Amino acid sequence: MKYLIIGLGNIGEEYEHTRHNIGFDVVDQLAKKFDGTWQSAKHGWICEVSHKGRKLILLKPNTFMNLSGKAVSYWMQAEKIKLENVLIVIDDLALPLAKLRLKTKGSDGGHNGLKSVQASLNTQKYSRLRFGIGSDFRTGDQVNFVLGTWKEEEMAALGLTIPRAVEGILQYCTLGAGFAMNYTNT
């Protein structure tokens, strides 16, 4: 069975390890866990790993966030992956720092990456793992906050939560969404 695991983020060195790129960081950690190697491919970087008889295709789109749906749609079709085997990892301002929330459907929540995915797939019924980045910013400073790098005091929480997100993804692929939600949504 094949799964497509997408970490959303923006391309370019200036965006590396920013709050908006936590999706990239999570799939990077997943690839590292299996000694996976990223390859440049159409619409992104791909890493294929195996876990308990499942093939996990990890994707970091090389489009900007608001065009992510193009890459997701392409790789679903190219690899013949069913919608129920797709999981998208994103940052979420509405969740406290390092809080995880796995859902199998829902709105885009104002996230431009998810807006693009929903427009490309023409549905809200796909799984997403929301990674809380908090909302510790002044009114009108949301863009700078989201595109900003992590504060030193936030790094400890990330060190605990990124591995938890990786484990949640593996449970999603092996045990199903219900088990994975029980694990991640604490």
MDAnalysis code that builds the backbone (N, CA, C; Angstrom):
import MDAnalysis as mda
import numpy as np

u = mda.Universe.empty(558, n_residues=186, atom_resindex=np.repeat(np.arange(186), 3), trajectory=True)
u.add_TopologyAttr("name", ["N", "CA", "C"] * 186)
u.add_TopologyAttr("resid", np.arange(1, 187))
u.add_TopologyAttr("resname", ["MET", "LYS", "TYR", "LEU", "ILE", "ILE", "GLY", "LEU", "GLY", "ASN", "ILE", "GLY", "GLU", "GLU", "TYR", "GLU", "HIS", "THR", "ARG", "HIS", "ASN", "ILE", "GLY", "PHE", "ASP", "VAL", "VAL", "ASP", "GLN", "LEU", "ALA", "LYS", "LYS", "PHE", "ASP", "GLY", "THR", "TRP", "GLN", "SER", "ALA", "LYS", "HIS", "GLY", "TRP", "ILE", "CYS", "GLU", "VAL", "SER", "HIS", "LYS", "GLY", "ARG", "LYS", "LEU", "ILE", "LEU", "LEU", "LYS", "PRO", "ASN", "THR", "PHE", "MET", "ASN", "LEU", "SER", "GLY", "LYS", "ALA", "VAL", "SER", "TYR", "TRP", "MET", "GLN", "ALA", "GLU", "LYS", "ILE", "LYS", "LEU", "GLU", "ASN", "VAL", "LEU", "ILE", "VAL", "ILE", "ASP", "ASP", "LEU", "ALA", "LEU", "PRO", "LEU", "ALA", "LYS", "LEU", "ARG", "LEU", "LYS", "THR", "LYS", "GLY", "SER", "ASP", "GLY", "GLY", "HIS", "ASN", "GLY", "LEU", "LYS", "SER", "VAL", "GLN", "ALA", "SER", "LEU", "ASN", "THR", "GLN", "LYS", "TYR", "SER", "ARG", "LEU", "ARG", "PHE", "GLY", "ILE", "GLY", "SER", "ASP", "PHE", "ARG", "THR", "GLY", "ASP", "GLN", "VAL", "ASN", "PHE", "VAL", "LEU", "GLY", "THR", "TRP", "LYS", "GLU", "GLU", "GLU", "MET", "ALA", "ALA", "LEU", "GLY", "LEU", "THR", "ILE", "PRO", "ARG", "ALA", "VAL", "GLU", "GLY", "ILE", "LEU", "GLN", "TYR", "CYS", "THR", "LEU", "GLY", "ALA", "GLY", "PHE", "ALA", "MET", "ASN", "TYR", "THR", "ASN", "THR"])
u.atoms.positions = np.array([
    [0.835, -1.176, 0.000],
    [0.000, 0.000, 0.000],
    [0.887, 1.250, 0.000],
    [0.474, 2.258, -0.765],
    [1.247, 3.501, -0.895],
    [0.562, 4.651, -0.171],
    [1.403, 5.505, 0.411],
    [0.935, 6.725, 1.074],
    [1.735, 7.903, 0.555],
    [1.071, 9.023, 0.416],
    [1.731, 10.270, 0.040],
    [1.686, 11.186, 1.258],
    [2.859, 11.502, 1.783],
    [2.985, 12.355, 2.963],
    [3.625, 13.660, 2.505],
    [2.881, 14.744, 2.605],
    [3.338, 16.035, 2.093],
    [3.629, 16.969, 3.251],
    [4.812, 17.534, 3.254],
    [5.141, 18.592, 4.201],
    [5.084, 19.906, 3.450],
    [4.238, 20.813, 3.892],
    [4.124, 22.089, 3.190],
    [5.109, 23.105, 3.749],
    [5.607, 23.927, 2.846],
    [6.537, 24.986, 3.213],
    [6.815, 25.853, 2.002],
    [7.614, 26.868, 2.209],
    [8.049, 27.740, 1.116],
    [9.473, 27.387, 0.729],
    [9.763, 27.520, -0.556],
    [11.102, 27.202, -1.040],
    [12.033, 28.392, -0.848],
    [13.302, 28.094, -0.743],
    [14.314, 29.134, -0.619],
    [14.976, 29.131, 0.748],
    [16.267, 29.435, 0.744],
    [17.037, 29.433, 1.991],
    [16.462, 30.373, 3.037],
    [15.902, 31.489, 2.588],
    [15.375, 32.464, 3.547],
    [14.186, 31.930, 4.349],
    [13.584, 30.829, 3.887],
    [12.439, 30.256, 4.587],
    [12.793, 29.014, 5.403],
    [14.032, 28.536, 5.292],
    [14.417, 27.323, 6.006],
    [14.238, 27.508, 7.507],
    [13.642, 26.512, 8.128],
    [13.448, 26.452, 9.582],
    [12.646, 27.627, 10.127],
    [11.727, 28.129, 9.311],
    [10.777, 29.131, 9.795],
    [9.521, 28.402, 10.274],
    [8.680, 29.114, 10.971],
    [7.447, 28.505, 11.482],
    [6.577, 27.966, 10.338],
    [6.525, 28.700, 9.246],
    [5.680, 28.303, 8.111],
    [6.198, 27.035, 7.437],
    [7.442, 26.681, 7.694],
    [8.048, 25.512, 7.054],
    [8.129, 24.301, 7.973],
    [7.354, 24.278, 9.042],
    [7.402, 23.130, 9.947],
    [7.008, 21.844, 9.219],
    [6.176, 21.931, 8.195],
    [5.827, 20.743, 7.405],
    [7.056, 20.130, 6.758],
    [7.925, 20.967, 6.198],
    [9.189, 20.483, 5.632],
    [10.030, 19.824, 6.720],
    [10.110, 20.471, 7.883],
    [10.947, 19.950, 8.968],
    [10.469, 18.576, 9.437],
    [9.159, 18.381, 9.506],
    [8.614, 17.096, 9.952],
    [8.931, 15.995, 8.941],
    [8.701, 16.233, 7.649],
    [8.997, 15.173, 6.668],
    [10.500, 14.963, 6.526],
    [11.301, 16.004, 6.753],
    [12.758, 15.813, 6.782],
    [13.142, 14.844, 7.896],
    [12.526, 15.011, 9.057],
    [12.816, 14.125, 10.190],
    [12.344, 12.706, 9.901],
    [11.212, 12.571, 9.227],
    [10.712, 11.249, 8.847],
    [11.682, 10.578, 7.880],
    [12.157, 11.310, 6.893],
    [13.136, 10.763, 5.946],
    [14.410, 10.345, 6.676],
    [14.858, 11.174, 7.587],
    [16.085, 10.893, 8.344],
    [15.944, 9.618, 9.173],
    [14.777, 9.399, 9.748],
    [14.527, 8.203, 10.567],
    [14.790, 6.929, 9.771],
    [14.532, 6.968, 8.472],
    [14.703, 5.800, 7.612],
    [15.916, 5.925, 6.689],
    [16.797, 6.865, 6.980],
    [17.974, 7.121, 6.135],
    [17.578, 7.366, 4.686],
    [16.455, 8.019, 4.494],
    [15.968, 8.314, 3.148],
    [16.751, 9.447, 2.502],
    [16.746, 9.455, 1.192],
    [17.454, 10.470, 0.415],
    [16.453, 11.233, -0.443],
    [16.540, 12.547, -0.396],
    [15.661, 13.396, -1.202],
    [16.188, 13.491, -2.627],
    [15.264, 13.401, -3.587],
    [15.588, 13.531, -5.005],
    [14.750, 14.657, -5.598],
    [15.373, 15.471, -6.424],
    [14.629, 16.508, -7.129],
    [13.721, 15.834, -8.156],
    [12.478, 16.249, -8.197],
    [11.505, 15.636, -9.100],
    [10.535, 16.718, -9.559],
    [9.584, 16.324, -10.376],
    [8.601, 17.283, -10.869],
    [7.788, 17.851, -9.702],
    [7.709, 19.144, -9.622],
    [6.941, 19.876, -8.609],
    [7.435, 19.682, -7.177],
    [8.659, 19.179, -6.987],
    [9.132, 19.075, -5.611],
    [10.299, 18.139, -5.426],
    [10.541, 17.853, -4.163],
    [11.558, 16.883, -3.773],
    [10.825, 15.679, -3.213],
    [11.285, 14.490, -3.614],
    [10.644, 13.233, -3.251],
    [11.643, 12.360, -2.499],
    [11.134, 11.665, -1.503],
    [11.912, 10.668, -0.771],
    [10.993, 9.478, -0.546],
    [11.428, 8.305, -0.946],
    [10.616, 7.103, -0.756],
    [11.228, 6.257, 0.347],
    [10.393, 5.865, 1.307],
    [10.829, 4.990, 2.390],
    [9.784, 3.894, 2.567],
    [10.184, 2.820, 3.222],
    [9.263, 1.721, 3.509],
    [9.133, 1.559, 5.008],
    [7.915, 1.221, 5.430],
    [7.655, 0.990, 6.850],
    [6.550, -0.047, 6.983],
    [6.891, -1.179, 7.569],
    [5.926, -2.253, 7.838],
    [5.094, -2.605, 6.610],
    [5.765, -2.787, 5.489],
    [5.097, -3.194, 4.261],
    [4.402, -2.085, 3.505],
    [4.522, -0.864, 3.992],
    [3.920, 0.273, 3.300],
    [5.005, 1.100, 2.633],
    [4.674, 1.636, 1.473],
    [5.576, 2.553, 0.774],
    [5.112, 3.970, 1.080],
    [5.997, 4.748, 1.670],
    [5.689, 6.135, 1.989],
    [6.440, 7.030, 1.016],
    [5.698, 7.808, 0.262],
    [6.299, 8.774, -0.651],
    [6.200, 10.127, 0.032],
    [7.349, 10.646, 0.421],
    [7.407, 11.937, 1.094],
    [7.605, 13.010, 0.043],
    [6.888, 14.102, 0.177],
    [6.938, 15.179, -0.808],
    [7.106, 16.523, -0.120],
    [8.068, 17.286, -0.612],
    [8.199, 18.699, -0.253],
    [8.012, 19.469, -1.561],
    [6.831, 20.062, -1.763],
    [6.592, 20.782, -3.022],
    [7.607, 21.904, -3.228],
    [8.032, 22.089, -4.476],
    [8.944, 23.202, -4.772],
    [8.187, 24.392, -5.354],
    [6.894, 24.370, -5.156],
    [6.058, 25.524, -5.493],
    [5.973, 26.380, -4.233],
    [5.544, 27.603, -4.363],
    [5.287, 28.365, -3.152],
    [4.034, 27.816, -2.489],
    [3.875, 28.126, -1.228],
    [2.803, 27.576, -0.401],
    [1.439, 27.675, -1.086],
    [1.124, 28.826, -1.663],
    [-0.212, 29.030, -2.235],
    [-0.419, 28.302, -3.563],
    [0.572, 27.524, -4.007],
    [0.435, 26.706, -5.218],
    [0.678, 25.223, -4.924],
    [0.653, 24.848, -3.665],
    [0.971, 23.477, -3.246],
    [0.052, 22.431, -3.856],
    [-1.180, 22.789, -4.120],
    [-2.143, 21.834, -4.658],
    [-1.705, 21.219, -5.972],
    [-0.992, 21.977, -6.771],
    [-0.502, 21.474, -8.064],
    [0.407, 20.265, -7.858],
    [1.326, 20.359, -6.898],
    [2.252, 19.260, -6.622],
    [1.521, 18.063, -6.017],
    [0.622, 18.321, -5.086],
    [-0.124, 17.240, -4.441],
    [-0.941, 16.474, -5.477],
    [-1.669, 17.184, -6.306],
    [-2.490, 16.560, -7.340],
    [-1.634, 15.748, -8.314],
    [-0.528, 16.331, -8.747],
    [0.350, 15.639, -9.694],
    [0.840, 14.307, -9.118],
    [1.366, 14.322, -7.887],
    [1.947, 13.107, -7.309],
    [0.890, 12.078, -6.940],
    [-0.300, 12.514, -6.591],
    [-1.382, 11.553, -6.361],
    [-1.681, 10.790, -7.650],
    [-1.752, 11.515, -8.760],
    [-2.047, 10.878, -10.043],
    [-0.869, 10.042, -10.531],
    [0.335, 10.586, -10.432],
    [1.525, 9.881, -10.933],
    [1.747, 8.559, -10.201],
    [1.476, 8.542, -8.901],
    [1.704, 7.338, -8.093],
    [0.425, 6.543, -7.832],
    [-0.698, 7.018, -8.389],
    [-1.996, 6.345, -8.217],
    [-2.314, 6.134, -6.729],
    [-2.252, 7.223, -5.989],
    [-2.505, 7.181, -4.549],
    [-3.912, 7.698, -4.270],
    [-4.654, 6.900, -3.517],
    [-6.026, 7.265, -3.163],
    [-6.023, 8.404, -2.147],
    [-7.069, 9.197, -2.179],
    [-7.197, 10.345, -1.287],
    [-7.065, 9.958, 0.187],
    [-7.601, 8.788, 0.550],
    [-7.525, 8.373, 1.957],
    [-6.110, 7.994, 2.391],
    [-5.180, 7.931, 1.441],
    [-3.783, 7.631, 1.755],
    [-2.890, 8.857, 1.611],
    [-3.486, 10.018, 1.691],
    [-2.755, 11.290, 1.607],
    [-2.806, 11.969, 2.970],
    [-1.656, 12.465, 3.414],
    [-1.580, 13.208, 4.672],
    [-0.693, 14.429, 4.453],
    [-1.206, 15.584, 4.821],
    [-0.495, 16.848, 4.626],
    [-0.126, 17.425, 5.986],
    [1.139, 17.791, 6.147],
    [1.635, 18.366, 7.400],
    [1.792, 19.870, 7.207],
    [1.138, 20.643, 8.087],
    [1.153, 22.101, 7.960],
    [1.352, 22.770, 9.315],
    [1.718, 24.030, 9.259],
    [1.766, 24.879, 10.448],
    [0.365, 25.395, 10.742],
    [0.102, 25.697, 12.023],
    [-1.214, 26.215, 12.389],
    [-1.087, 27.259, 13.487],
    [-1.454, 28.488, 13.150],
    [-1.458, 29.606, 14.101],
    [-2.505, 29.447, 15.194],
    [-3.576, 28.736, 14.895],
    [-4.685, 28.619, 15.841],
    [-4.393, 27.635, 16.972],
    [-3.335, 26.850, 16.837],
    [-2.971, 25.894, 17.881],
    [-1.797, 26.429, 18.694],
    [-1.789, 26.145, 19.989],
    [-0.640, 26.550, 20.804],
    [0.645, 25.896, 20.295],
    [1.755, 26.488, 20.620],
    [3.053, 25.972, 20.202],
    [3.180, 24.486, 20.518],
    [3.560, 23.713, 19.506],
    [3.872, 22.287, 19.612],
    [2.653, 21.402, 19.885],
    [1.465, 21.919, 19.720],
    [0.250, 21.107, 19.838],
    [-0.024, 20.488, 18.471],
    [-0.342, 19.203, 18.447],
    [-0.644, 18.509, 17.197],
    [-2.136, 18.237, 17.107],
    [-2.652, 18.288, 15.882],
    [-4.060, 17.988, 15.655],
    [-4.192, 17.315, 14.288],
    [-4.556, 16.028, 14.306],
    [-4.777, 15.275, 13.072],
    [-6.269, 15.247, 12.785],
    [-6.630, 15.594, 11.557],
    [-8.025, 15.578, 11.115],
    [-8.093, 14.908, 9.747],
    [-9.220, 14.272, 9.459],
    [-9.390, 13.601, 8.169],
    [-10.188, 14.428, 7.169],
    [-10.687, 15.571, 7.615],
    [-11.394, 16.482, 6.713],
    [-11.553, 17.808, 7.433],
    [-11.961, 18.813, 6.688],
    [-12.210, 20.107, 7.308],
    [-11.875, 21.251, 6.385],
    [-12.078, 22.443, 6.907],
    [-11.818, 23.643, 6.107],
    [-10.315, 23.890, 6.004],
    [-9.958, 24.868, 5.198],
    [-8.544, 25.220, 5.063],
    [-8.042, 26.034, 6.251],
    [-8.948, 26.512, 7.085],
    [-8.562, 27.269, 8.269],
    [-7.768, 28.525, 7.963],
    [-7.930, 29.055, 6.752],
    [-7.192, 30.254, 6.370],
    [-5.772, 29.988, 5.915],
    [-5.390, 28.711, 5.814],
    [-4.030, 28.350, 5.408],
    [-3.949, 28.319, 3.883],
    [-3.075, 29.137, 3.311],
    [-2.993, 29.241, 1.848],
    [-2.590, 27.936, 1.173],
    [-1.753, 27.141, 1.811],
    [-1.379, 25.851, 1.246],
    [-2.577, 24.927, 1.135],
    [-3.381, 24.879, 2.191],
    [-4.576, 24.032, 2.159],
    [-5.618, 24.571, 1.194],
    [-5.720, 25.887, 1.063],
    [-6.639, 26.463, 0.069],
    [-6.292, 25.950, -1.320],
    [-5.007, 25.930, -1.633],
    [-4.551, 25.458, -2.934],
    [-4.837, 23.969, -3.111],
    [-4.577, 23.185, -2.072],
    [-4.839, 21.745, -2.137],
    [-6.325, 21.498, -2.361],
    [-7.176, 22.183, -1.607],
    [-8.616, 21.978, -1.750],
    [-9.113, 22.403, -3.120],
    [-8.550, 23.444, -3.669],
    [-8.940, 23.869, -5.016],
    [-8.509, 22.830, -6.050],
    [-7.317, 22.269, -5.897],
    [-6.811, 21.279, -6.859],
    [-7.536, 19.944, -6.751],
    [-7.843, 19.525, -5.527],
    [-8.488, 18.225, -5.322],
    [-10.007, 18.315, -5.342],
    [-10.532, 19.534, -5.253],
    [-11.973, 19.779, -5.254],
    [-12.685, 19.055, -4.103],
    [-12.022, 19.009, -2.952],
    [-12.622, 18.394, -1.769],
    [-11.902, 18.874, -0.512],
    [-12.600, 18.761, 0.613],
    [-12.010, 19.023, 1.927],
    [-11.717, 17.716, 2.654],
    [-12.019, 16.601, 2.009],
    [-11.905, 15.286, 2.649],
    [-10.542, 14.648, 2.394],
    [-9.525, 15.230, 2.992],
    [-8.178, 14.664, 2.975],
    [-7.598, 14.905, 4.358],
    [-6.655, 14.076, 4.746],
    [-6.093, 14.177, 6.094],
    [-5.015, 15.236, 6.158],
    [-4.986, 15.904, 7.315],
    [-3.962, 16.907, 7.545],
    [-3.524, 16.822, 8.998],
    [-2.226, 16.982, 9.205],
    [-1.656, 17.031, 10.543],
    [-1.233, 18.469, 10.780],
    [-1.977, 19.131, 11.651],
    [-1.698, 20.535, 11.970],
    [-0.700, 20.579, 13.121],
    [0.329, 21.380, 12.954],
    [1.388, 21.531, 13.947],
    [1.305, 22.955, 14.484],
    [0.974, 23.083, 15.761],
    [0.803, 24.401, 16.357],
    [2.092, 25.203, 16.417],
    [2.008, 26.436, 15.919],
    [3.164, 27.338, 15.982],
    [2.901, 28.491, 16.943],
    [1.723, 28.485, 17.574],
    [1.380, 29.547, 18.507],
    [0.976, 30.818, 17.779],
    [0.711, 31.834, 18.568],
    [0.288, 33.115, 17.981],
    [0.843, 34.272, 18.812],
    [2.102, 34.164, 19.156],
    [2.767, 35.153, 20.005],
    [3.298, 36.314, 19.161],
    [2.366, 37.117, 18.645],
    [2.768, 38.262, 17.825],
    [1.787, 39.405, 18.043],
    [2.258, 40.601, 17.746],
    [1.410, 41.791, 17.874],
    [0.444, 41.873, 16.691],
    [-0.654, 42.551, 16.896],
    [-1.631, 42.774, 15.838],
    [-0.937, 43.362, 14.613],
    [-1.208, 42.769, 13.465],
    [-0.625, 43.244, 12.212],
    [0.735, 42.654, 11.899],
    [1.253, 41.789, 12.774],
    [2.598, 41.238, 12.575],
    [2.575, 39.739, 12.259],
    [1.423, 39.241, 11.807],
    [1.266, 37.814, 11.545],
    [2.249, 37.297, 10.500],
    [2.413, 38.004, 9.402],
    [3.298, 37.539, 8.327],
    [4.727, 37.405, 8.836],
    [5.212, 38.417, 9.544],
    [6.573, 38.346, 10.082],
    [6.727, 37.194, 11.068],
    [5.695, 36.952, 11.864],
    [5.744, 35.852, 12.827],
    [5.821, 34.507, 12.108],
    [4.916, 34.282, 11.177],
    [4.853, 33.003, 10.466],
    [6.134, 32.747, 9.673],
    [6.673, 33.779, 9.062],
    [7.886, 33.625, 8.256],
    [9.161, 33.798, 9.080],
    [8.998, 33.980, 10.389],
    [10.149, 34.145, 11.268],
    [10.712, 32.806, 11.721],
    [11.966, 32.850, 12.182],
    [12.601, 31.640, 12.706],
    [12.168, 31.424, 14.155],
    [12.366, 30.223, 14.620],
    [11.969, 29.845, 15.967],
    [12.840, 30.546, 17.002],
    [12.223, 30.919, 18.106],
    [12.964, 31.475, 19.239],
    [13.672, 30.327, 19.958],
    [14.751, 30.668, 20.626],
    [15.522, 29.642, 21.332],
    [14.654, 28.864, 22.321],
    [13.784, 29.566, 23.039],
    [12.944, 28.894, 24.036],
    [11.876, 27.994, 23.400],
    [11.598, 28.158, 22.104],
    [10.633, 27.304, 21.408],
    [11.269, 26.004, 20.922],
    [12.580, 26.001, 20.794],
    [13.289, 24.858, 20.222],
    [13.111, 23.575, 21.045],
    [13.068, 23.686, 22.368],
    [12.894, 22.496, 23.209],
    [11.561, 21.817, 22.912],
    [10.509, 22.607, 22.765],
    [9.191, 22.041, 22.450],
    [9.209, 21.351, 21.090],
    [9.900, 21.947, 20.122],
    [9.997, 21.330, 18.794],
    [10.723, 19.997, 18.869],
    [11.778, 19.953, 19.680],
    [12.561, 18.725, 19.822],
    [11.747, 17.554, 20.341],
    [10.703, 17.848, 21.089],
    [9.808, 16.802, 21.589],
    [8.662, 16.513, 20.626],
    [8.174, 17.539, 19.955],
    [6.953, 17.392, 19.160],
    [7.211, 16.890, 17.747],
    [8.321, 17.255, 17.134],
    [8.591, 16.747, 15.779],
    [8.665, 15.217, 15.783],
    [9.397, 14.570, 16.707],
    [9.378, 13.100, 16.730],
    [7.980, 12.529, 16.985],
    [7.181, 13.223, 17.780],
    [5.805, 12.778, 18.023],
    [4.980, 12.874, 16.736],
    [5.187, 13.921, 15.971],
    [4.498, 14.063, 14.683],
    [4.903, 12.936, 13.740],
    [6.191, 12.613, 13.710],
    [6.683, 11.518, 12.861],
    [6.019, 10.205, 13.261],
    [5.962, 9.929, 14.553],
    [5.316, 8.697, 15.023],
    [3.829, 8.694, 14.667],
    [3.178, 9.833, 14.777],
    [1.773, 9.930, 14.396],
    [1.562, 9.613, 12.920],
    [2.471, 10.076, 12.079],
    [2.394, 9.781, 10.642],
    [2.544, 8.284, 10.407],
    [3.494, 7.663, 11.083],
    [3.702, 6.220, 10.915],
    [2.480, 5.437, 11.389],
    [1.864, 5.872, 12.474],
    [0.638, 5.215, 12.935],
    [-0.492, 5.405, 11.924],
    [-0.568, 6.581, 11.337],
    [-1.574, 6.845, 10.306],
    [-1.435, 5.831, 9.169],
    [-0.212, 5.574, 8.767],
    [0.046, 4.681, 7.629],
    [-0.120, 3.205, 7.977],
    [0.094, 2.834, 9.224],
    [0.034, 1.415, 9.582],
    [-1.241, 1.021, 10.323],
    [-1.729, 1.890, 11.196],
    [-2.879, 1.546, 12.037],
    [-4.157, 2.279, 11.650],
    [-4.019, 3.329, 10.855],
    [-5.181, 4.083, 10.410],
    [-5.337, 5.409, 11.123],
    [-6.218, 6.224, 10.575],
    [-6.409, 7.588, 11.073],
    [-6.909, 7.614, 12.514],
    [-7.805, 6.712, 12.878],
    [-8.360, 6.701, 14.231],
    [-7.290, 6.522, 15.296],
    [-6.440, 5.515, 15.109],
    [-5.349, 5.292, 16.065],
    [-4.402, 6.483, 16.093],
    [-4.081, 6.989, 14.913],
    [-3.153, 8.122, 14.834],
    [-3.735, 9.357, 15.515],
    [-5.033, 9.572, 15.381],
    [-5.667, 10.714, 16.050],
    [-5.608, 10.551, 17.565],
    [-5.858, 9.340, 18.054],
    [-5.767, 9.107, 19.497],
    [-4.363, 9.391, 20.014],
    [-3.368, 9.102, 19.212],
    [-1.980, 9.324, 19.615],
    [-1.599, 10.804, 19.556],
    [-1.959, 11.470, 18.480],
    [-1.478, 12.841, 18.275],
    [-2.347, 13.902, 18.928],
    [-3.644, 13.690, 18.985],
    [-4.561, 14.735, 19.452],
    [-4.710, 14.709, 20.971],
    [-3.657, 15.076, 21.657],
    [-3.690, 15.052, 23.130],
    [-3.763, 16.453, 23.692],
])
